[in-house]
Amino acid sequence: MPTVEFDARFLGDGVRVLAGTDEAGRGPLAGPVVAAACILPAGYMPEGLDDSKKLTEKKREALFEVIRGRAVSYAVASSSPEEIDEINILEASLLAMRRAVAMLVPQPELLLVDGCIDRGFPLPARAVVSGDALSPSIAAASVLAKVTRDRLCLEMDAKYPQYGFAKHKGYPTKEHKLAVYEYGPCPLHRRSFLGFLEKDRDALEAALAAKRTGER
């Protein structure tokens, strides 16, 4: 679980403003990758804060509001499915993070980046592996990114209900893959993630035939 002591290690020696950044949605077949950046007050961590993946939806939603109310500054940005296809998911994730960080006021003097890559930021940055489980700043960003993306998935579901985005949030579940095979990809799908349509064609065809038989 994150601790205020972890972030405190990076303050001092000219660093007074520390931010964390994280993303949500690298693995899904559809939708944007969403990133957030967050500056928390020094020595502050919302009660119950943790890596967003370890929290229930209800807890994430509650923390989302707490973080927005208590943060010194926060921002959320994204990279589109088209950008993901053009530059790959890693570069698109870093791009979304850079966009979010650029909107912070004040600008941080040091940025903690979840993961093992911290390149391309226009300010000092340090990668922290499993940072969302260590740093309150990164964990807060992970909650902001996850909740924002989940809400976007509800909008995606309303526009394209046949794919079940509200349920699986775009991740490659069996149901989602079958829906893409049955209906074809929608404009929100990442074309570079759809290799399974050819690779798993026989299994998908059999699953679709079984589905249609069961509907009779």
Number of C-alpha atoms within 10 A of each C-alpha: 14 21 17 16 13 15 22 13 8 17 15 9 6 9 11 12 19 22 29 33 34 31 28 25 22 17 12 19 24 27 26 29 29 30 33 30 34 32 29 25 15 15 12 15 21 15 8 12 25 26 23 23 15 12 15 10 14 9 15 24 16 13 23 21 12 14 22 16 11 15 17 17 21 26 22 24 23 26 21 19 23 18 18 23 15 14 12 14 22 12 16 25 27 24 23 25 27 21 20 23 29 18 16 18 12 12 16 22 15 19 27 26 30 26 16 12 14 16 15 12 17 10 14 13 20 19 17 19 13 15 25 29 21 21 29 30 34 33 29 35 34 32 31 31 27 25 20 19 23 21 13 18 22 17 14 20 18 13 11 14 12 13 24 18 23 17 15 16 24 25 18 18 14 11 15 22 21 21 17 20 19 15 10 13 18 12 12 16 21 22 17 14 18 17 10 13 18 10 10 12 14 11 12 21 15 11 16 16 12 11 12 10 9 8 7 5
